[in-house]
Amino acid sequence: MVKFRNIVTAFLTNNDSILLMKRGSGNPIAPGYWYGVGGHMEPEEINDPNSAIIREIKEECNINPEDIEDLRLKYIVYNRNEDEVVINHFFFGKVKTTDVIENGEGILHWVQRDEALEKTFHPAIKKVLEHSIKNNRSEILIGVMECDEPYIWWYPI
């Protein structure tokens, strides 16, 4: 039986820097990989990914909603593993502060935009970040991840 896992991820910027998290080596999910800020959606958030990402940003960074500008859902990516489909909602926004807190998920780093893609990401995360840096699109894109040779087919909605 296939299960579904719903996730939210935010890439927050301040000037030419992007807030990225390097997951700890002891983390059971993707240890040592780089990600944006985010996590699993709570059951009551399944139909409201915006609430989920606001909660995750507050929990992982201690950044308040009033310190975030232009937070927008820009990508939804479907990625199939052996027995589950991961649905990741990607948000992008600007923050007024670079002050963040430590958390148990990993270490937060402000990385220069032109250096961000040099980090080691899960293939789906890298493809989204790469696409967003190279393309300034306003519509939401749905992506289906082809796992054999990391590629995402993009569809505007």
C-alpha positions in Angstrom: 0.0 0.0 0.0 1.3 3.4 -1.0 1.4 6.1 1.7 1.6 9.8 1.3 3.9 12.2 3.2 3.1 15.9 3.0 6.0 18.3 3.6 6.5 22.1 3.5 9.9 23.8 2.7 10.8 27.4 2.7 13.7 29.2 1.1 14.0 32.5 2.8 16.3 35.3 1.5 17.9 38.3 3.0 19.6 40.5 0.3 21.7 38.0 -1.7 21.7 35.3 1.0 19.5 32.2 1.3 18.8 30.6 4.6 19.7 26.9 4.4 19.9 24.1 7.0 22.6 21.5 7.0 21.0 18.4 8.7 22.9 16.8 11.5 24.9 13.6 10.8 22.7 11.8 13.4 19.4 12.9 11.8 17.5 9.8 10.6 16.2 11.7 7.5 18.9 12.8 5.0 21.8 13.2 7.4 24.4 15.7 6.2 22.2 17.0 3.4 21.3 20.7 2.9 17.6 21.8 2.9 15.5 24.8 3.3 13.5 25.3 6.5 10.5 23.1 6.9 9.1 19.7 7.8 6.0 17.5 7.9 2.5 19.0 7.8 0.3 18.3 10.8 -3.0 16.5 10.1 -5.0 19.7 10.6 -2.6 21.5 8.1 -3.1 19.1 5.1 -5.4 21.6 3.3 -3.5 24.6 4.5 0.3 24.4 3.7 0.6 28.1 4.4 -0.1 27.6 8.1 2.3 24.7 8.1 5.2 26.7 6.7 4.6 29.6 9.1 4.6 27.2 12.0 7.8 25.5 10.7 9.6 28.8 10.2 8.7 29.9 13.7 9.8 26.5 15.3 13.0 26.1 13.4 14.2 29.7 13.1 12.2 31.8 15.5 11.3 34.1 12.7 7.8 35.7 13.2 5.3 36.0 10.4 5.5 39.8 10.5 9.2 39.6 9.7 8.5 37.7 6.4 7.6 39.5 3.2 6.2 38.0 0.0 6.0 34.4 1.3 4.5 32.5 -1.6 3.9 28.9 -2.6 5.9 28.5 -5.9 6.4 24.8 -6.4 4.6 21.5 -5.4 6.8 18.4 -6.2 5.7 14.8 -6.2 8.4 12.3 -5.6 7.8 8.5 -5.3 9.9 6.3 -3.1 9.5 2.6 -2.7 6.3 2.6 -0.7 5.4 6.3 -0.4 4.7 9.4 -2.4 6.3 12.6 -0.9 4.4 15.8 -1.7 6.6 18.8 -0.9 5.2 22.4 -1.0 8.0 24.9 -1.6 7.6 28.5 -0.4 9.9 31.4 -1.1 10.0 34.7 0.8 12.1 37.5 2.1 13.0 38.2 5.7 14.0 41.4 7.5 16.3 39.7 9.9 19.3 37.3 9.8 18.9 36.4 13.5 17.9 32.7 13.8 18.0 30.2 16.6 19.6 26.8 17.0 17.3 23.8 16.6 17.5 20.0 16.8 17.1 19.5 13.1 20.4 20.9 11.9 22.5 24.0 11.7 21.1 27.1 9.9 23.4 29.0 7.6 23.0 32.1 5.5 24.6 31.2 2.1 25.3 33.5 -0.8 22.9 32.8 -3.6 25.6 32.1 -6.1 27.2 29.5 -3.8 23.9 27.8 -2.7 23.8 25.2 -5.5 27.3 24.0 -4.6 25.8 22.3 -1.5 24.7 18.6 -1.3 20.9 18.5 -1.5 18.4 15.8 -2.0 17.9 15.8 -5.8 14.3 17.2 -5.7 15.4 20.0 -3.4 18.3 20.9 -5.6 16.1 20.9 -8.8 13.6 23.3 -7.2 16.3 25.7 -5.9 18.1 25.6 -9.2 14.9 26.3 -11.1 13.9 29.1 -8.8 17.4 30.8 -9.1 17.4 30.5 -12.9 13.8 31.4 -13.6 11.8 34.2 -12.1 8.3 32.8 -12.6 5.2 34.0 -10.8 2.8 31.1 -11.2 2.8 27.9 -9.1 4.5 25.0 -10.8 3.7 21.3 -10.2 6.6 19.0 -10.6 6.8 15.3 -10.9 10.3 13.9 -10.0 11.8 11.2 -12.2 14.0 9.3 -9.8 16.1 7.3 -12.3 18.2 10.4 -13.4 17.0 13.3 -11.2 14.8 15.3 -13.5 11.5 17.2 -12.8 8.8 17.6 -15.3 7.2 21.1 -14.6 3.5 21.9 -15.2 2.1 25.4 -14.4 -1.2 25.6 -12.5 
